[in-house]
């Protein structure tokens, strides 16, 4: 991406020594020529501004995305999860090119002059509080998504099976050079991994992924730092909701059944559904190291099945012998995951559900020898 203006904006912000959502630069003077920016030039598109400053949790500098609806309603998008807040506020545009933005998510009402340098894909807003550059074309991050969730897992501790929690973070995107998770009291570097479908996913390192805690922490704001191959830096946000989930446990997952022979193989996994009608499920096959960051195969998700005994099942099959990367005699593991989507997500509409999970419960058990 070639928007060097972002680096200039960040520098001017640093000079100010303080940051608020709509106070992010210095004003510029100069005589204005006769100019009119029509409402139709604003509407029916998303506008993106990148006020990134640093990797601090307290810095309010996540990517800002607005959409100006033709009826005067303001939409603010959570870009990392592609979720629109259709009730974010209102906007108006006067005859003297004054754009008034009433963003109820921040409680701020700000007036900006649309500079004459603005165009169909670049909106330059000026005010005495600071300037904003919005762009309608952000190709470099168009496939970037972030997701934060809590995982509840039954683990063996001091000879007993107990419920514990851990974090699960995912950052996806094809042009990322670095990804990091920033919490209020700790941060984690993410590592590049490969999902079973071959797509690049940035996940917690193996040791960090095993950092358990005893008590459910409730709602948490999570910030993601992402550096692109171009050197541009962004910050995104996601929120872990105050929603716990029942645990899958050792008694839930039956011994998997798998076929043997020289041809394509299959594995049938059965488990008892958790007591939540909103839960969905998927199954993964892991290698002998139980490498969760690089699963050998991942099933499609499914809702609760209509059975009297609440038994769920998924069969994973190779198309050709060796598709799963396992040879006869290799040890493997199966991982069963129950999960809840964020509130308001309909998994049957579009692909937004892929990065809007809020709570997971999982159990990993040996599948034996392949």
Buried (B, 14 or more C-beta within 10 A) or exposed (E): BEBEBBEEBBEBBEEBEEBEBBBBBEEEEEEEEEEEBEEEBBBEBBBBBBBBBBBBBEBBBBBBBBBBBEEBBBBBBBBBBBBBBEEBBBBBBEEEBEBEBBBBEBEBEBBBBBBBEBEEEBBBBBBEBBBBBBBBBBEBBEEBBBBBBBBBBBBEEEEEEEBBBBBBBBBBBEBBEBBBBBBEEEBBEBBBBEBBEEEBBBBBBEEBBEBBEEEBEEEBEBBBBBBBEEEBBBBBBBBBBEBBBBBBBEEBBBEBBBEEEEEBBEBBBBBBBBEBEEBBBBBBBBBEEEEBBBBBBBBEBEBBEEEEEBEBBBBBEBEEEEBBBBEEEEBBBBBBBBBBBBEEBEBEEEEBBBBBBBBBBBBBBBBEEB
